[in-house]
């Protein structure tokens, strides 16, 4: 789904080769001895990458976390247009970590 002007079909692939660093401040207390990258950080990374291609997340319609993402683990995000909306899949070396149905809008 899109907001405002209709978006063309999109297909973007973003990679974070080194993952989120284990010494990142956002991991403090999340969780001691068992660090997990917060979902908000993962979505924030996607938002920043989409901004680089003049897109913004207007709404997160649904998000499902299937397992935890550990620091220093490379991830890949695939964003594609699907019937009725846009889907993002967040993957590490073992498969899908999370998936989301989104509404996007153009920033320009």
Buried (B, 14 or more C-beta within 10 A) or exposed (E): BBEEEEBEEBEBEBEBEEBBEEEBEBBEEBEEEEBBBBBEBBBEBBEEBBEEEEBEBBEBBEBEBEEBBBBEBEBBBBBEBEEEBBBBBBBBEEEBBBBBBBBBBBEE
